[in-house]
Amino acid sequence: MTTQATEDLFREDATLRECTATLLRADERGLLLDRTVFYPQGGGQAGDAGELVFADGRVIAIADTKKGEGGEILHIPAPDQSLDGLVPGLALRARIDWQRRFAHMRFHTATHLLCALVPHPVDGCSITAGYARLDFHMNEPLDKEALTAGIARLVAEAHPVGHDWISDADLDANPGLVRSMSVQPPRGTGRVRLLKIEGVDLQPCGGTHVSNTSEIGQVVVTKIEKKSAMTRRVVLGFAT
């Protein structure tokens, strides 16, 4: 089975909302493009939704995005969408649901702030458009109001958010950069993406983020749960 890695434009610029692309394949696995702005589910972050607009005006609604083999990014059509007539080589425009993506970006960046406030390893996470959660490997109690205030402070301080790239060897030489116990940094290309929030956080992460903590807005801790003797779950939501 032939595979072709998809050029993942969101890795360098998470603010891209659409791009031109060429259809490579359309089958039961999903629609494969040569390039995309759609983020595939991974690292705890939900995949993007949106639409593919073809040159003849046909529109295919995309309900989810997932990783395929060999670096493929698969665009999963909504259940009622027909793929009849879609052949390799068709030109199209890939357009994400920006409201959904921006919510992912805000929450994902907020989880990095939470990591800075709770200096313990992370053993689970989930980032959606409606909430985010982190599971910390710890047994000490956490204070909901104190964490909410800490996130608000870091948001208000307007820390720049960016990324650098390091080699796999550099990461191996600095294992302390990895905070997650459950999700390992994406490897395989010879380089690893480091998310950097100036003065706050530095760790490998392949997800999408805002460019400044001020863009996160009002995020609050909605719940803290004791999931096990050594796991404390912190759930984040947008302030209403």
Secondary structure, 3 states (H helix, E strand, C coil): CCCCCCEEHHHCCCCCCEEEEEEEEEECCEEEECEECCCCCECCECCCCEEEEECCCCEEEEEEEEECHHHCEEEEECCCCCCCCCCCCCEEEEEECHHHHHHHHHHHHHHHHHHHHCCCCEEEEEECCCCEEEEEECCCCCCHHHHHHHHHHHHHCCCEEEEEEEEHHHHHHCHHHCCECCCCCCCCCCEEEEEEECCCEEEECCCCCCCEHHHHCCEEEEEEEEEECCEEEEEEEECC
